[in-house]
Amino acid sequence: MGRGDKKTKKGKRTIGSFGVSRNRTKIKARLKRVASKKPSVAASAAEPKPKKVAARKKAEA
């Protein structure tokens, strides 16, 4: 069960084929999700969020 095995993901990657253990539609969907998230990460990095300051408790008299 390694690179030459057609039934494993590692074997399918080596051979360059797709099937049950390496589904093309799932791979494409994952790549599409990652590509759609990248611009939002870059936009948030451009404008840093202001830091929240914790409210201090008043001393009881």
N, C-alpha and C positions, 0 to 999 in steps of 0.2 A: 504494500500500500504506500506508494510514493509517487515519484514523477511519472512513471510509466503506466500507472493504473488509470484507466479511462473513467473509473467510477468515482474518483475523489476530486475535490476542488483543485488540489495541487497538480494532479495529472491532467485535468482539463485545461488548466492555465498553461502547462508545458506544451500540450498538444495544440491548444488554441481553439478548442471546441466548447460548445455550450450544451446544457442538458439539465437534468433534475437537480444535481448538486451544484451546478453553476448556471443559474438562470439568467438569461440575457436581459429580460424585462426588469428584474430586480436590480441588476447592476446599473442599468440606464436610469431607473427611478432614483437610486441612491446618488448617482452623479448629478442628476438634475436638482435634487434637494440641496446638495453641497454647493452647487453653483449659484443657486438662488439665495443662499445664506451669506455668501461672501460679500456682496455689496453692503448689506446691513451692518456687518462687522466693521467694514472700512469707514462707514459713515459715523458710527458711534466712536471710533477711535479719533476721528477728526475733531469732535467736540467733546471734551471731557466733562463728565457730570460733576456738578458741585458736590462737595463732601457734606454729609449730614452731620450736624453738631448735636450731640446729646444734651438734652435739657438737664440742668443741675437741680438737684433737690434742695428745697429751702430748709434751713436749719430750724428745728422745732424749739421754741422757747419755753 
